[in-house]
Amino acid sequence: MTSSPSRSVSAAPSLLTPDEAPESAGPPPAEGTPAAPAPAGRGRRARRIGVRVLSLLALLALWQLAAAAAGNPSFVPAPRAVWDQLVLLSTTHDGVRGYSGHLLVEHLGISLRRILIGSALGVAAGLVLGVVLGAVPWIRLVAEPVVTFVRALPPLAYFSLLIIWFGIDETPKLWLLAIAALPPVAVATAAAVHGAPTGLVEAARALGASRWDVIKDVVLPAALPEIFTGVRLAVGIAYSSVVAAETVNGVPGIGGMVRDAQRYLQTDVVVLGLLAIGLSGLLIDGLLRAAETRLIPWRGRA
């Protein structure tokens, strides 16, 4: 008669060290629970906006103090006088429509159209010339001093010559803005193309790429960040040259309005025109920066 042996079940000794023992800190958080939003980014954005608003208010206060200290509206107009001119030039009063028969927005729109056409022509020519200068050494040796010479000339220096050649209509104005916008794009493009990564260029050639394929698929994508910087500089230079372009037969046009108001000591109109040029220039530069961020996402990456 056999009896089954009794087994004594004992707890096995733990093989975990005290550091490896599980923590009993309560149940883990449920899956899918959203994390608490970090307010740091929004706080920095709010601080930046607050600093800009305060700086704008401080600038307006200094402007008002300078106008009060000068005591001469023809020398330093008060902010209220400029605001009154903004309202006056944006509406029709006593049968007078804006300034010289055109509203302020119409003057600004005509100048922006001139800047757009002139800058587009200058940027396109500068891109082609810059690629050629950067890719062909002997052309760079010959043409680079000419581009540097034109870049050093102030716009008014050759505007009189353009008037002699093309008259006083739109053509000399567009030529002036195009010539002003060309050198920055050409110089930036030539430097970027000339400094393209040698390893990538040699690898593309080893794989059988033609010269045009190397430029199109390797050199230009690597050079785009610097090219876009040149485009922003070119648009800024063309924008700053609009007053020079509209010195002759420039009304309607914001630069022509400023020049005409200067003859009659209408300082408030001059200041209003300068503010319109500057604020629209900030808007255009912001649009260019947004386009740069969207079109060149690899900028700043190795």
DONUMAR-269825 format. One record per atom (N, C-alpha, C): residue in one letter; x, y, z. Coordinates in steps of 0.05 Angstrom, whole numbers, plus 32768, in hexadecimal, padded with zeros to 4 digits. Example, Ala and Ser with C-alpha at 12.3 -4.5 7.8 and 13.67 -1.06 7.14 Angstrom:
BEGIN
A81087F8E809CA80F67FA6809CA81087FBE809CS81017FD3808ES81117FEB808FS81028001809D
This chain:
BEGIN
M80117FE98000M800080008000M801280188000T801080287FEAT8022803F7FE7T801280587FECS801F80697FF9S801380847FFES802280997FEFS801380AB7FE4S802080C17FD4S802F80D37FE7P804780D97FE1P805680EB7FF3P804A81067FF3S804A8111800AS8040812D800DS805581418004R804D81547FF5R805F81697FEBR805B81827FFBS8070818C8005S806F81A68013S807781BC8000V806481CD7FF9V806881E37FE6V807281FA7FF6S808A82027FEFS809682197FFDS809A822F7FE8A809982477FF2A809D825E7FE0A80BA825F7FD7A80BD82607FBCA80D982617FB1A80E5827C7FB8P80FF827B7FBEP810D82947FC4P810D82A77FACS810982C07FB1S810882D47F9CS812482D87F8FL812582D77F74L813D82DB7F66L814382F87F5EL8131830B7F66L813483277F5FL814383357F75T815583467F6DT816483577F81T8151836D7F8AP815883797FA0P8146838F7FAAP814383A57F95D815883AA7F84D815583C07F70D814283B77F5AE8140839D7F55E813083937F3FE8113838C7F48A810E838E7F61A80F383877F6BA80DE839A7F61P80C783907F59P80B283A27F4EP80A883B57F63E80A283CD7F59E809883E17F6BE807A83DE7F6ES807083E37F86S805483E27F8BS804A83FE7F90A804B840E7F7AA8043842A7F7DA8027842F7F71G8017841A7F70G7FFD841F7F66G7FFA84157F49P7FE384157F3FP7FDE840B7F24P7FEA841E7F0FP7FF384147EF8P7FFE84257EE3P7FE784367ED7P7FEF844D7ECBP7FDA845D7EBEP7FCC844F7EA7A7FB484547EA4A7FA484477E8EA7FAF84507E73E7FAE843D7E60E7FB884437E45E7FA484567E38G7FB084687E27G7FA0847B7E18G7F9A84947E28T7FA484967E41T7F9F84AF7E50T7FB084C57E44P7FA584DC7E3CP7FB584F17E30P7FC784FE7E44A7FE085047E3BA7FF385117E4CA7FEB852E7E51A7FF385387E67A7FEC85547E6EA7FFB85667E5BP7FEE857A7E4EP7FFC858C7E3BP8011859D7E49A8028859F7E3BA803D85AF7E46A803985CD7E3EP803685DF7E52P803085FA7E4BP8049860B7E44A806185FE7E42A8079860E7E3EA8079861C7E24G8071860D7E0EG8071861A7DF3G805E86317DF2R8046862D7DFCR803286437DFBR803B865B7E0DG804986557E23G8052866A7E34G8068867B7E26R807A866E7E17R808F867D7E09R8082868D7DF3R806E86827DE5R806186917DCFR805386A97DDBA804586A67DF1A803786BD7DFDA804B86D27E07R806286CA7E11R807686DD7E1AR808186ED7E02R808686DF7DEBR809086ED7DD3R807C87017DC9I806286F97DC9I804E870C7DC0I804C87247DD3G804E871E7DEDG804C87347E00G806487477DFEV807C873C7DF9V8093874E7DF6V8090875F7DDDR808687547DC7R808287637DAFR806D87797DB2V805787737DBFV804387877DC4V804E879D7DD6L805C87967DEBL806887AB7DFCL807C87BC7DEDS808D87B07DDCS80A087BF7DCDS809287D27DB9L807C87C97DADL806D87DB7D9BL806187F27DABL805587ED7DC2L804A88037DD2L806088167DDBA8078880B7DE2A808E881D7DEAA8097882E7DD3L809788227DBBL809F88327DA3L808B88487D9DL807188427DA0L805D88577D9CL805F886D7DB1A806688657DCAA8069887A7DDEA8081888B7DD9L8097887F7DD0L80AF888F7DC9L80A988A27DB1W809A88977D9EW809288A87D87W808288C07D90Q806E88BB7DA2Q805E88D17DABQ806F88E57DBBL808188DC7DCBL809388EE7DDAL80A488FE7DC7A80AF88F27DB2A80C089007D9FA80AF89157D90A8096890F7D89A808589227D7BA807F893A7D8EA807989347DA7A8074894A7DBAA808C895B7DBFA80A4894E7DC0A80BC895E7DC5A80C4896F7DADA80BF89647D95A80C589747D7DA80B3898C7D79G809989887D7FG8086899E7D7DG808189A77D60N808989987D4CN808689A07D30N807C89887D21P806289887D18P805889707D0AP8066896B7CEFS807289807CE3S8080897C7CCAS809B896D7CCFF80A4896D7CE8F80BD89607CEEF80B989447CF9V80A989417D0EV80A189277D19V808389277D1EP8074891A7D0CP8057891A7D10P805089067D27A803A890C7D34A803188FB7D4AA802488E27D3FP802388CC7D4EP801588B47D45P7FF888B97D3DR7FEA88CB7D4BR7FCE88D17D45R7FCC88DE7D29A7FDF88EF7D22A7FDE88FC7D08A7FE288E77CF2V7FF488D47CF6V7FF888BF7CE2V7FDF88AD7CE0W7FD288A87CF6W7FBA88987CF6W7FA388A77CE7D7FA188C17CEBD7F8E88D17CDCD7F9388D07CBEQ7FAC88D17CB6Q7FB388CF7C9AQ7FAC88B37C8FL7FAF889F7C9FL7FA888847C97L7F8A88827C91V7F7A888E7CA2V7F5D888E7C9EV7F56889F7C85L7F6488B67C82L7F5E88C87C6DL7F6588BC7C51L7F7C88AF7C50L7F8688A57C37L7F79888A7C30S7F6A887F7C42S7F5C88667C3DS7F3F88697C36T7F3588827C35T7F1988887C2FT7F1788A07C1CT7EFF88A87C17T7EF988C07C06T7EED88D57C18H7EF988ED7C19H7EF089037C29H7EEE891C7C18D7ED689297C19D7ED289427C0AD7ED8893F7BECG7ED289287BE1G7ED689237BC5G7EF3891C7BBEV7F05891B7BD1V7F2189137BCDV7F2588F67BD4R7F2E88E77BC2R7F3188CA7BC6R7F4E88C47BCDG7F5488BD7BE6G7F6E88B57BEEG7F8388CA7BE9Y7F9988C27BDDY7FAF88D57BD6Y7FB388D47BB7S7FB088EB7BABS7FB288EE7B8ES7F9F88DC7B7FG7F8788D97B8BG7F7288C97B7EG7F7488AB7B82H7F8688A27B93H7F8988857B98H7F8A88807BB6L7F7D886B7BBFL7F7D88647BDBL7F9988597BE3L7F9E88597BFDL7FB8884F7C06L7FBD88327BFEV7FA888217C00V7FAC88057BF8V7FB188027BDBE7FA788157BCAE7FAD88147BAEE7FCA881C7BA8H7FD388307BB6H7FF088387BB3H800188207BBBL7FFB88147BD1L800B87FD7BDBL800987E57BC8G7FF187E07BBDG7FEE87CA7BABG7FFD87CD7B91I7FFE87E57B86I800D87EA7B6EI802B87E67B73S803587F07B89S805187EC7B90S805887CF7B94L804687C07BA1L804B87A47BA5L804B87957B8BR803A879D7B78R803B87907B5ER805587957B50R805F87AD7B51R807A87B37B45R809087A37B53I808E87A17B6DI80A387927B7CI80A187757B75L8089876A7B72L8086874E7B6CL809187477B50I808B87587B3CI809587537B21I80B387577B20G80BD876D7B2BG80D987727B2AG80E9875D7B39S80E087567B51S80EE87427B61S80EE87267B53A80D7871F7B47A80D687057B39A80EA87057B21L80EB871A7B12L80FE871B7AFCL811B871A7B07G812187297B1BG813C87297B26G8144870F7B33V813187027B41V813786E87B4EV813B86D37B39A812A86D27B24A812D86BE7B0FA814886C17B01A814F86D97AF9A816986DE7AECA818086D87AFFG817D86DF7B18G819386D97B2CG819786BC7B30L818186AC7B30L8184868F7B33L819386827B1CV818B868A7B04V8199867F7AECV81B686877AECL81BB86A17AF1L81D786AB7AF1L81E7869E7B07G81DB869B7B1FG81E9868F7B35G81F186727B30V81DE86627B24V81E586477B1EV81FC86457B0AV81FB86577AF6V821186577AE2V822B865F7AEFL822A86747B00L8243867D7B0DL824E86677B1FG823D86597B2DG824786457B40G8250862B7B32A824586257B1AA824B860C7B0DA8262860E7AF9V826686267AEDV827A86297AD8V828F863C7AE2P82A786337AE8P82BB86447AF5P82C4865C7AE4W82C786587AC9W82D1866E7AB9W82BD86847AB6I82A3867D7AB6I828E86927AB5I828E86A17AD0R829186937AE6R829286A07B00R82AA86B47B01L82C086AC7AF6L82D886BE7AF5L82D286D77AE6V82C386D57AD1V82BE86ED7AC0V82A786FE7ACAA829186F17AD3A827886FF7AD9A827587087AF6E828486FB7B08E828087017B24E8287871E7B2BP829C872A7B20P82A187477B25P828B87597B1BV827E87527B05V826887627AFBV825187627B0EV824A874A7B19V823487477B2CV823A87577B45T825387557B4FT825B87647B66T825987827B61F8261878B7B49F826087A87B42F824387B17B43V823087A27B37V821487AA7B37V820987AA7B53R821187977B63R820687967B7ER820F87AE7B8FA822687B97B89A823087D07B98A822387EA7B90L821587EB7B79L820988047B6FL81EF88097B7EP81EB88217B88P81D088287B93P81BC882B7B7CP81A288257B81P818E88257B6BP818C883F7B5DL818E88567B6CL818B88707B5FL81A288757B4BA81B888677B4FA81CF886C7B3DA81CA88657B21Y81BA88507B1CY81B588487B00Y8197884C7AF8F818788577B0AF816B885C7B03F816988717AEES817A88867AEFS8179889B7ADAS8180888F7ABFL8193887C7ABEL819988707AA5L8182885F7A9AL817488517AACL815D88417AA4L814788537A99I8143886B7AA4I812F887E7A9AI813688877A7EI8150888C7A7AI815988947A5FI8153887E7A4BW815788657A52W8153884F7A40W813688487A3CF812688487A52F810B883C7A50F80F588507A55G80FB886A7A5AG80E6887D7A5FG80DE887E7A7CI80C688897A81I80BD888E7A9DI80A5887D7AA4D809F88687A95D808888577A9BD809088417AAEE8084882A7AADE808888147ABFE80A388067ABAT80AC88067AA2T80C487F67A9BT80DD87FD7AABP80E588167AAEP80FD881B7ABEP80FA88147ADBK80E288167AE6K80DD880E7B02K80E187F07B06L80D687E07AF3L80D987C37AF5L80F687BB7AF1W810487C87ADEW812087C27ADAW813087C97AF3L812A87DF7B00L813987E77B18L813687D27B2EL811D87C97B33L811987B57B48L8125879A7B40A812487937B27A813087797B1FA814E877A7B22I815B87907B1AI817887927B1DI818087937B3AA8170879F7B4BA817687A07B68A817387847B74A816187747B6AA815C87597B76A816F87447B6BL817B87487B54L818B87337B47L81A5872C7B57P81B6873F7B5EP81D087387B6AP81CF87277B83P81BD872C7B97P81BD871B7BAFP81B786FE7BA8V81A486F97B96V819D86DE7B8FV81B486D17B80A81C086DF7B6DA81D686D47B5DA81EE86CD7B6FV81F586DF7B82V820C86D97B93V820686C27BA6A81EE86C17BB2A81E886AB7BC5A81E686917BB6T81DB86917B9ET81D886787B8FT81F3866E7B86A820586807B7CA821F86787B73A822F866C7B8AA822E86797BA1A823D866F7BB9A823386547BC1A821886507BC1A820C86377BCAA821286217BB6V821086267B9CV821686127B88V8234860B7B88H8245861F7B8BH826286197B8CH826A86097BA5G825B860D7BBBG826185FE7BD3G825085E67BD8A824585DA7BC3A823585C27BC6A824685AB7BD1P823A85987BE0P824985827BEBP825885717BD6T827285707BD8T828285637BC4T827C85457BC3G827885397BDBG8273851C7BDCG825A85147BCDL824585247BD1L822C851E7BC3L822E85227BA5V823D85377B9DV8240853B7B80V825085257B73E8266851C7B80E827685067B75E826784EC7B75A825684E77B89A824684CF7B8AA823284CF7B73A822584E67B6EA821284E77B58A822084E37B3DR823784EE7B3AR824684EA7B21R824E84CD7B1EA825684C07B34A825E84A47B32A824784927B2BL822E849A7B31L8217848B7B2AL820D84917B0EG821C84A27AFFG821584A77AE4G820384BF7ADFA820084D17AF3A81EF84E87AEFA81FD84FC7ADCS81ED85097ACCS81F8851E7ABAS81FD85377ACAR820A854B7ABDR820F85657ACAR81F685727AD3W81E185727AC1W81C8857E7AC8W81BA856F7ADFD81BC85557ADFD81B085457AF5D81BD854B7B0FV81D7854E7B0FV81E685557B28V81DC85707B32I81DA85837B20I81D1859E7B29I81B4859D7B33K81A3858F7B25K8186858F7B2BK8180857E7B44D818D85687B48D818685557B5DD819885567B75V81B085627B73V81C385637B89V81C9857F7B91V81D2858F7B7EV81DD85A97B84V81C785BC7B8DL81B185BE7B7EL819C85D17B84L818E85CB7B9FP818785B27BA5P817B85AD7BBFP818D85B47BD6A81A885AF7BD3A81BA85B77BE8A81BD85D57BEAA81BA85E37BD4A81BE86007BD3A81A586107BDAL818D86037BDBL817486117BDEL817386237BF7P817D861A7C0EP817C862C7C25P818A86477C21E81A286467C16E81B0865F7C10E81A2866F7BFAI819886617BE6I818A866F7BD1I8171867E7BDCF816386717BEEF814B867D7BF9F815286967C0AT816986947C17T817386AC7C26T817986C37C12G818586BC7BFCG818A86D17BE7G817086DC7BDCV815B86CB7BD9V814286D57BCFV813586E97BE3R813786E27BFDR812C86F57C11R813B870F7C11L8155870E7C0EL816587277C0CL815D87377BF4A815A87297BDDA815387367BC4A813887447BC6V812487377BD2V810A87447BD4V810C875C7BE7G811C875A7BFCG811F87707C0EG812C87887C01I814187837BF0I814F87987BE2I813C87A57BCEA812D87947BBFA811A879F7BACA810587B07BBAY80FC87A77BD1Y80E887B67BE0Y80F387D17BE9S810C87D17BF3S811887EB7BFBS811E87FD7BE4S811E87F37BCCS812488037BB4S810A880E7BA7V80F388087BB2V80DA88107BA5V80D7882E7BA5V80E1883C7BBBV80DF88597BBBV80F088657BA6A8108885A7BA1A811988637B8CA810C885E7B71A80FF88477B6EA80F388407B54A80DB88527B4EE80CE885D7B63E80B7886E7B5EE80BC888B7B62T80D588947B5FT80DB88B07B61T80D188BF7B48V80CF88B17B31V80C688BE7B19V80AC88B07B10N809788C07B0EN807D88B67B06N8074889E7B17G807888A17B31G8072888A7B43G8057888B7B50V8046889E7B4AV802B889F7B55V801888957B3FP800788817B45P800488747B5FP801A88607B66G801F885E7B80G8034884D7B8AG803C88587BA5I804388467BB8I8048884F7BD3I8062885F7BD5G807688577BC5G808E88677BC4G808A88827BB7G807A88837BA2G8074889C7B95G806488AE7BA8M805288A37BB7M804388B27BCBM805588BF7BE0V806888AF7BE9V807B88B97BFDV808C88D07BF2R809688CD7BD9R80A688E27BCCR809588FB7BC7D807C88F77BBFD806B890F7BBAD8064891D7BD4A805E890E7BE9A8058891B7C03A807089297C0EQ8088891F7C08Q80A0892C7C13Q80A489487C06R809C894B7BEER809E89667BE1R808D897B7BEEY807689727BFAY806489857C06Y806689847C25L807B89787C30L808089777C4DL8068896A7C5BQ805C89567C4FQ804789477C5CQ8054892F7C6BT806089357C81T807089217C8FT805F890A7C99D8046890F7CA1D803588F97CAAD802F88E67C94V802C88F07C7BV802888DE7C64V804188CE7C5EV805888DB7C61V807288CD7C5CV807588B67C71V806F88BC7C8AV807288A87C9FV805E88917C9AL804688987C92L803288837C8CL803B88717C75G8046887D7C60G8050886D7C4AG8067885B7C52L807988667C63L808F88557C6CL8085883E7C7EL807188437C8FL8066882E7C9FL805888197C8DA804A88227C78A803D880F7C66A805287FD7C58I806888097C4FI807D87FA7C42I808A87E67C56G809087EF7C6EG809D87DE7C81G808B87C77C8AL807287CC7C90L806087B77C9AL805A87A27C84S805687AC7C6BS805287997C55S806B87897C50G808387967C53G809C87877C51G809F87727C65L809787777C7EL809787627C93L8085874B7C8CL806E87527C81L805B873C7C79L8066872B7C63I807387387C4FI807E87297C39I809587177C42D80A687227C54D80BC87127C5ED80B286FB7C6FG809C86FF7C7EG809186E97C8DG808686D37C7BL807A86DB7C65L807086C77C52L808786B87C45L809D86C67C3FL80B486B87C34L80C186A57C48R80C286AC7C61R80CC869A7C75R80BB86827C79A80A086867C78A808E866F7C7AA8092865C7C62A809586687C4AA809986577C33A80B486497C35E80C886567C40E80E286497C43E80E086317C56T80D286347C6CT80CE861E7C7FT80BF86077C73R80AC860D7C61R809C85F87C55R80AA85EA7C3EL80B985F97C2EL80C585EE7C16L80E185E37C1BI80EE85EC7C30I810985E27C36I810A85D77C52P80FD85C07C57P80FC85B57C72P811785AA7C7BW812A85A67C68W8144859B7C71W815885B17C78R815085CA7C78R816285DF7C80R816B85DC7C9CG818585DE7CA0G819185DC7CBBG819685BF7CC4R819085AC7CB3R819585907CBAR81AE85867CABA81BD85757CB7A81D5856A7CABA81CE85577C94
